[in-house]
Amino acid sequence: MESTRAIYNHEVEHGVATFDIEPVGADAWRAFALRHNRANHPLVVAECDGVVRGYACLSPYRDKDAFDPTVELSVYVHPDGRGRGIGAALMDHLIRTARSDERTHRIVSVITGGNDASERLHERFGFEYCGTLREVGFKFGRWLDIRHWELDVCE
């Protein structure tokens, strides 16, 4: 799990795909991992030549019970692995997993405005754009939008 934490913390410190500002510690990351791979919340990793290059997970969308059939997709790829199809492979795997799980109805992705590559990837997998919340985050001295995308996995 240390490799996935390092990938996430790289994005915390250098990117805007996450709105965390401080790196996540080992205990917090372990707790995050333990919330996955149960119910309809898998966490998977991608390895290339024995090195973890990315990970993806389906997390609870919200804490209220009525939201249980909706999951939030997160995909993180190490900078050295980007542009090699790793994110697409992770997404494909999790979408197929969600489609085969009767507990899951919808996948939601929250993408930081300006992340065109992520939006194109989501479009390729059939996600539909739902709307933008403007200037809801502030990181690296600038305001950030979030754009919501969704995929009905029951179709």
Buried (B, 14 or more C-beta within 10 A) or exposed (E): BEBBBEBBBBBBEEBBBBBBEEBBEEEEBEEBBEEBEEBBBBBBBBEEEEEBBBBBBBBBBEEEEEBBBBBBBBBBBBEEBEEBEBBBBBBBBBBEBBBEBEEBBBBBBBBBBEBEEBBEBBEEBEBEEEEEEEEEBEBEEEEBBBBBBBBEBEE
